[in-house]
């Protein structure tokens, strides 16, 4: 398997190890397979396979220059005792006609652990396979969860440095405590004045700064990414779509070959893109329902065919989705544009220069075949949390509530009775303030760890082991800089 950039300016393709190490293509594009793998999907066997077995299978399709033994070790180290559920991503019983795919049983209580327990191990092996003697600098912008999971996954990993930038005031108190509380000699988490898009844009610019990159290389460093822009981060997310389908078959909710819908809370578009790739591999997905918060740029895009980031930016109670530039959408556009690099170059240039672009009617028609979209306001998020808890005694976090609300609206409007899986991306204990507000109809005076304890007293349920670990963390002092100082800050951390 070889990888190329969506923007087509690279003369040579890379193998999977090289693509994982680089993270982001030097022309600003994202790595995608030169030839998307064609497989005979063992639908009838999924229900008998463990999560680890499915992960080995999927990773083997895309990272075939790694040996079987190497991938076996990567997978089994990534999905071991650090998870508080042996199933890794269990499917809940049906609530309100939907199933909730719980992706938050890893060490940082969010779905990012699914991939960010794999990526550090995959990258370490890739460095060995490529005989790379550079220190890898993981440079990442985060709206909260990616930074936390990256730091946890790469903590004290030899040959790596992790530098995370996040928007000051734009992450939850628990996310902030996790980032500032994670210990590791190779970890730095720094706030910037601005929002997530400011952080992500600055990180992309630094990746594309040839002079600064040469300075790193001269000092035996090189950049890579832990964002879902890294193909090594994206591919492991495909696994839980197959796992969810197998679990539905196992509990006889569907038969092998029956269609399923997935409703996905969506920010940077990596999570739902993994579902699209799962469908390309043969998983019988009828609709992928893209759920947004008040920053509903994706809802408007799938409705109209125009992507327009020129709009007010909202800080919401689902902060991981407070994004106006969804980077992974570029990979989807590349696919539905028949892999035409010129089309992608034009669209991305328009987005950069004008803040918007419109796709052709042919591309819009292709998108309509697979995608639906909707959004939820902050009030609707709180109402949805309370509705599900009141009806079923099941507590969901605000991002999952966005998806749950959108799924409910979609079913009412479209009368689509296809079994639906809501991708539940975070533990409600990561956002206890919103959960308490939703359940009590009033704001709580406490935040962070005290709010977790208050929430537990309300619902009277035992805490999972990874939540208990969070309670014991002590955080470092927060540091805030201007985005214009990011390069200088990176240089100082690395001592170059």
Protein Blocks (a to p, Z undefined) as FASTA:
>chain_A
ZZddfklpafbdcdfklmmmnopacklpacddfbacdddddfklmmmpcfklmmmmmmmm
mmmmbcfklmmmmmmmmmmmkpcbfnlpacdddeehiacddfklbfnopaklmmmmmmmm
mmmmmmmmnopabdcddddddehlmmmmmmmmmgopghiacdddddehiacfklmmmmmm
pgcfkbccdddeddfklmmmmmmmmmmmmklmmmmmmnopacddfbfklmklmmmmmmmm
mmmmmmmmmnopacehiacddddddfklmmmmmmmmmmmnopacfbdcddddfklmlmmm
mmnopacfbbcddddfblmlmcfbdfklmmmmmmmnoopaklmmmmmmmmmmnopacddf
klmmmmmmmpccddddfklmmmmmmmmmmmnopacdfklmmmmmmmmmmmmmnopabdcd
dddfbdfklmmmlmmmmmnopacfbehjllmmmmmmmnopacdfklmmmmmpccdddddd
dfklmmmmmmmmnoZZ
